[in-house]
Amino acid sequence: MTINAAWQLDIEQQAGSLEVGKWADLQIVDQSPYAVPAQRLSALKVDEVYLAGALQYRRE
């Protein structure tokens, strides 16, 4: 969630930016989504997934 969306939902103390103590759900992909044409975004491979700051998945 972005900082602006968190602010609109009045949860900016828990989400919206990467800071100690905030929720940390994120995924790491094998390429920058900004460098890939929109038609190829679905081809990105997920390397890692974190939920609440804890590693949940790592691609072998």
C-alpha positions in Angstrom: 0.0 0.0 0.0 1.3 3.4 -0.8 1.6 6.2 1.8 -1.3 8.2 0.2 -3.6 5.2 0.3 -2.6 4.4 3.9 -3.4 8.0 4.8 -6.8 7.9 3.1 -7.6 4.8 5.1 -6.2 6.4 8.3 -3.7 3.5 8.8 -0.5 5.4 7.9 0.9 4.4 11.4 0.8 0.8 10.4 1.3 0.8 6.6 2.3 2.9 3.6 6.1 3.1 4.0 9.0 0.9 4.9 9.7 1.7 8.5 10.5 -0.3 11.7 7.2 -1.5 13.3 5.0 -1.1 10.1 3.4 -4.0 8.2 5.8 -5.4 5.7 4.1 -7.4 2.9 6.1 -7.4 -0.3 7.3 -9.5 -3.1 10.7 -9.5 -4.8 10.6 -10.3 -8.6 13.4 -11.2 -11.0 13.3 -8.0 -13.1 12.3 -4.4 -12.6 8.7 -4.0 -13.5 9.5 -0.5 -14.7 12.0 -2.0 -17.3 9.5 -4.6 -18.7 6.9 -3.8 -21.3 3.4 -3.9 -19.8 2.5 -6.9 -22.0 5.3 -8.9 -20.3 4.5 -8.1 -16.6 2.8 -11.4 -16.1 6.1 -13.2 -17.1 8.0 -11.8 -14.2 9.1 -14.6 -11.8 8.6 -14.1 -8.1 11.9 -14.7 -6.2 10.6 -14.1 -2.6 7.4 -13.2 -0.7 7.3 -11.6 2.7 4.2 -11.4 4.9 4.2 -9.3 8.1 8.0 -9.1 7.5 8.6 -12.8 7.5 9.8 -14.8 4.6 7.0 -17.0 3.3 8.3 -18.1 -0.1 11.7 -18.3 -1.8 12.1 -19.6 -5.4 14.6 -22.4 -5.6 
